[in-house]
Amino acid sequence: MYKALIVDDEKMIRMGMRNSIPWNSIGIGEVYTAKSGKEALKIIKENVPEIMITDIKMDEMTGLDLIEAAKKYKPDMRVLVLTGYDKFEYASQCIKLKVHDFFLKPVDEVELTEALRKQVMFLKKSSIDELGDINVYRARAVAEQMEIENFMRELLHDRLTHKLARIKAFCDKFGYNADQNMQAAIIVPTLYAAMDKKMRILLRYQLKTSVSEWWMHKTGALLYWMTLEG
């Protein structure tokens, strides 16, 4: 369910829209009202509605100024404009502000309801598209992680063919610097915690020796070793 904000300095118009439109049936669960641009901005900051219906001609702040200020907090807000003035300059400014619909007062409730329904449908489609993008990103990230793990496993067991070329291609693809210092971590199974102290010391020494020898052989550098006891 989405949130909507009605902004008009005439209470009868605000409450008329608030009470006559079937908000829940078109997918809008919360409806806020404001009698001025200043009050509207406070509501936008606190509640971030996705849809705003605003009059143009208001005291303190015009509807056009409100739209411009509101989009600093909610750039993708869907905006519908109401006005009692059939002036070209208003319509022109609305186009510049990327207003999504424009109505002359008095507004037909059925027409406004249908316009709101279209905005809700647009928001739902955008959410689905965004979810699709996220799923594609996650799938790509999992594939890359698997590729990295497989490459490291092959490198560790010295099973890479055309090793230097493969390492260079890997570093170029994933942004690694082949010359930079690296750290290695070994996760020891929980069985280690059940051993007595002498056995833990012995196993730790064997691991340290084996890994350090392998690291020296592969990189020509000494391995920094740190042990954490839980």
Secondary structure, 3 states (H helix, E strand, C coil): CEEEEEECCCHHHHHHHHHHCCCHHHCEEEEEEECCHHHHHHHHHHHCCCEEEEECCCCCCCHHHHHHHHHHHCCCCEEEEEECCCCHHHHHHHHHCCCCEEEECCCCHHHHHHHHHHHHHHHHHHHHHHHHHHHHHHHHHHHHHHHHHHHHHHHHCCCCCCHHHHHHHHHHHHCCCCCCCCCCCCCCCCHHHHCCHHHHHHHHHHHHHHHHHHHHHHHCCCCCCCCCCC
